[in-house]
């Protein structure tokens, strides 16, 4: 591992040797199945639940697989945790609520199998608020709008939210060419809903164009009030529009004292994607404006500024703890595969120099080649620890670090 030596095993940023043998647990991928990690949550007792492909598995606090927990043949687009340790599984066209032991919750939905069908919507992310209401975001392809829906704890649409539990928003022009989509969601402490995504219109490639990479999309962050209305005190009419070099806003989180943090995606449009800055976290104020005092590049923090030896780092997900500290996981491109990146920032966006090496930990997970690799998801755990999950060399990895 780079960034922490064996002698500093107990330092912030070091792997937690109390988890498995060396702080790492491994799960071999099923041949032919996806190895992406769309969901990682930590239950109240500290056990980590990992979703990958069509499986959901749980690890005990000592790093051993919890064989008493079994969920199979359950494709996952996203995974969220309820206040009591129950799990919400988002799949294509359906929502399922699982009890803390992994069994379907028969009180959810009308069929007694713990599932609720959500037809006609392309849903991509899910969150649960303190009242156990389920918030879903994505796109309505028929209405050509991004969509936010809320379900009551029993799975029924929430009549107090939007129209019959659903809100459809055209951030860009309300035309059939609208490509607005919500990709991430978080619920703030006051119950307001933060949504990150992309907004723009479909454009045809001009005749004879040398480069045409599809529609022009911009990153957007939206804030909705408890009843589903856009918060007019946030951004412009409830919407923050990102920099021209950002094509999406993802991994949105609420900051403890108000405001938002999000990870911007790469640019889209008539130039080759990937040419933008490798920014990993952007901060917004309570009023939905860029917080220019945050980070090292004006409202943002970048891996490259923290450790210039890194080439083409990409952020995957971020979390914020109660003290306002931010943890970010990510991956490398090209020949640097097989590495987990984990960074920590203070509340003002400055690197936490006591964490790893100047705020950054790089862990060699695998030297095996093949496929995508890197850290894709993270979740806070009790006693100032954090779980990080990802893939490398045809295997899933779950690591636990001290912070």
N, C-alpha and C positions, 0 to 999 in steps of 0.2 A: 504494500500500500504506500502510495506517495502522500506526503502531507502529515504523516504521523508515524513515529518510530516505535518499535516494541517497548523501548524504555518509557515511552509516554503513553502506554496503553490506556491509562485512566484519564488522559487529557480530553477536553472537549473535541469532538470530531473523530475520536478513535472508535474502532469497532468494539462493540460490547461483548467481551469474551464470555459473559454469562448466557449468551444466546448461541445455541448450538456449540460446536467446538471452537470456532474462530470468529464468531459473530455473523456467520453466513449459513443459511439453510438453502438447500438445492432441491429443485423439482424438475425431473426430466420431462421434456415435452412429449406429448403423444404424437407419433409420426403422422404428418399430414394435417395437424391442427395448428391454429394460430398461437403464437407465443406472446402476443401483446398483453399488457397488463392494464385493462381499463378500470380496475377498481382495487383499492386497498383501504381497509378501515381497521381501526383498533377498537375492540369492544371494551366496556368499562373495566373488566378484570385484567386487561393488558394483552389478551390474545389477539393475534393479527389474522385477519381474514383476507385472503388473496384471491382475486378473480382473474382467470386467464383462459382464453378459448371457451370451451363449454364446461369448465370446471370451476368450482369455488372450494378452496381448501382453507383449513385453519391451522395455525401453529400455536403451540403453547408458549408460555413466557420463557421456557428454557430452550426453545428452538426446535422441539420435536413436533412432528405432525400429530395433530389431534384426531385420532382415528374415530372418536365418538361423533365427529362432525362430518357429514357426508352429503354433498350436493352434486349430482351428476347430470350430464346432458342438459345443462342449463346455460345456453349462450348468453354472454353478458356484454352489453354496451357500456354500462356504468353501474356502480355499486355505491349505495349510501347507507348510513347507519342511523337508526332511530334513537330517541333518548334512552330507551331501556335496553339497548344492545341488539334489537331486532335489525334485520337487514332488508334493504329494498333493492331488488334486482331489476334492472332495466334491460329488456331485450327488444328485439324488433317486434313491434305491435303489441307488447304486453308488459305489465308490471307484476312482479311477484313479491310478496312480503314473507320473509322467513323468520321464524322464531330464533332466539339466540343459539339454539342447538342445531340450526340448519333445517329444521322441519318446516313445511309450509304452514302458514297461519290460517286456520280454517275460518277465522272471523273476518278475513279480508276478502272482499268480493262476494258474489251471490252463489257461486258454485261450490263453495266449501273447500276449494283446492288452493286457496291463497293467491289466486291470479285474477287480474283484471285486464280485459282487452282494451286497447286504445287504437281503434281503426282510423285510417285516413291521415295520420300524423307521422312525420318522420322525427322521432325523438332521439336525442343524442346525449342528454345529461339529466341527472336527478339529484335532488337534495331534500332533506327533511327538516322542517322547522321545529321549534320547541313545543308546539302544540300537536306534533306528530302528523301534521299535514304534509303531503308529498307534492313537491314542486317539480314539474317536468318542462324541459325546453327543447326546441328543435325548429321544425319548419312545417307549415301547412302547404303542401304542393298545389292543392286546388285553389287556395285563396292567394297564393303567391305572397306569403308573409312569413316572418318569423313568428313562433308561437310559444306562449307560456301557459301552462295548465296547472291547476292545483286540485288535488284530491283530498277528501277528508280521510281520517284514520281508517275508516272502514272500506275505502276504495271508491266511494261514490264521488262524482264531481262536486266541487265546493260551490254552492249557489251564491256565496258572498264574494266570489272572485270573478271579475269580468262578466262575460255572458255564458251562463251555464258552466262556469268553472274554467273558461278558456279566454285568453286574450291574444288577438292577432295584431301584429304591429308591422307597418311598412316604414322602416327607418329611412330607406331611400324612396324613390318615387313609387307610388301605388299603381304599377302597370303590370301587365302579364310578363314583362321581362324582368320583374323583380326577383333577385336571388338572395334576399336577406335570409340569414339562418342564425339561430342561437346555438352555440357550441358548449357553453359552460354556465353553471348557475351556482349561486351561494346565497344563503339567507343571513342577513345582518342581525345583530342582537335585537334591534327594534322591530324585527319581523319584515322589514322591507326586503325586496328580492333583487339581487344583482345578477345581471345576465351579460355574458360576453359572447361576441359572435362576429359576423361579417355582414356588410351591407353593400349593395351595388346592383347594377343592371347588366343583363346579358348584352354583349355587343358582338356583332359578326366581324370576322376578320376582313380587313380591306383586301381587295383584289391585288395580287402581286406583293403582299406584305412578306418581308423576309422572316420576321419573328412575330408570332401572334400566340400568346399564351392564355387566351380565354378572356373572361370578363374582368373588369376592373373592380376589385372589392377592397373595402376599407374596414379597419377594425372599429368596432363599436362596443360601448358598454352602456347598458340601460339600467335604470333603477325604477322599480315598480313599488307603489304603495300597497298596503295590506289588501285593499279592495281590487287591485289589478290596474289602477290608473298609473300612467307614467308620472313620476315625481317631477313636477315642473321646476323644482328648485335644484335639479341636478343637470349639469351640462346645458345643452340647448333643448328645452322641452322634454327633459328626461333622458337625453342621449348625449354621451361623450363620443366624439369622432376622433379617431387616432391619427397618428402621423401617416403621411402618404406612403411610407415604406413598410407599413404594417398592413397585412392582408386580413388579419383576424385578431380577436381577443379571446384568450382561453385561460383555463385555470384561474378563474376569478375568485378572490377571497375578500371578505370584509375585514377592515382594520379595527382593532379594539376601540379606538377613540374616534371612529368614523372614518370615512374615506374607503378607498378601494385599492387593491393591488391586482395586477393581472400580467399574464405573459402574452406578448404580441407574437403572432405568427409572421411568416415571411411575406413579402410583397407578391401581388398578382398583377396581371395586366399584360401589356404589349412588350414588356421587357422580360428577360429570362428570370424566373423565380430564384430566390436564394441570394440575390445581390445586395440585400439590405443588411443593416448592422445586426450583429448577434446579441441583441438586447434580451435580457432575461426577466426583468421585472420592471413594471411601470407603476408609479404611484399617482393616485388621484385624491384630491381633497374631498371634504364632505359635500361641497357644492359641485363636484364633478369636473373640476379643472385640474390640469397637470400640476403636480406639486413640484415646483422647480428646485426646492431645497433638498429633494430626495436623491440619493445616489451620487454617481460620479459623472453622469452625462446629461444632467438637467432633467429631473423627474424620473430617471431610470438608472438601473445598475447593469453592468455588463461583465460577463466572465472575462472577456479579453482585457479589460482594464485591471481586473484583479490579478490575473496571472497571464502575462503576455506569452508564455511558452505554449499555451493552448492554441490549437488551430481548429477553427470551425466548431466551437462548442454550441450546443443547442439546449435550451431549457425545456423540461417536460411538464413539471408541476411545481407549485409552491404552496406552503402553508404558513400561517402566522399564529404565534402563541399569544397567551393572554398579556404578556409583557410587550408585545409589539415586535418581537424578533421574527425575522423571516428566514425560512429554510427553503432552499430551491434545489431540486435534483435535475440532472440532465445527462446528456450523452455526447459522444464525439462522432464526427464523420470521418469517412475514409479509412486510412490505415491505423487510426487510433481506436478502433473498436475494441470492445471488451473492457471498457472503463466505466465506472460509476462516478459521476460528478455530484458533489454535495457542497453547497455554499450556505453561509449564514451571514445575515445582515442585521445590524442594529436597527432600531426604530426609524432612524433618520436616513437609512439606506447605505450607511457606511459599512464596509466589511468588518465582521467581528474578528479582529486579529488574533484573539486567543483561541479561535476555532480552527483546528487543522493548521494549514500553512497560510497565514494571512487571510483567513476567512474561507478557505477552500480546501476540500479533501478530495483527492483522486484515488480511487481504489481499483486495483487490477482484479477484476472478477474472473476473467477467463482469457486464455491465450488461443483458444480454438477459434478458427475462422468460420464464416458462414452466417448469412442472415443479418438482421438488424440486432444491435446490441446497445446496452446502456440502461441507465435508470429512467423509469417511466412513471413511477407513482411513489408518493410518500405520505406518511400519516404520523401524527404525534402520538407518543406513548407515555404512560406514567413515569415519574421519576426522571424527568428531563432526558428522555430518550426519543428516538425517531426511527421508524421503520422505512426502509427504502426498498422498492421492488423493481425488477427489470429482467432482462434476458441477455444471454451471451452464450455463444457456442452451443446452441441447441438446447439450452437449459434455462429454467426460471430460477432467479435468485431472490432471496429475501434477506436483507442485511439490517442489523440494528446498531445504531450509533449512539454515542453519548453526545449531548449538546449543552 
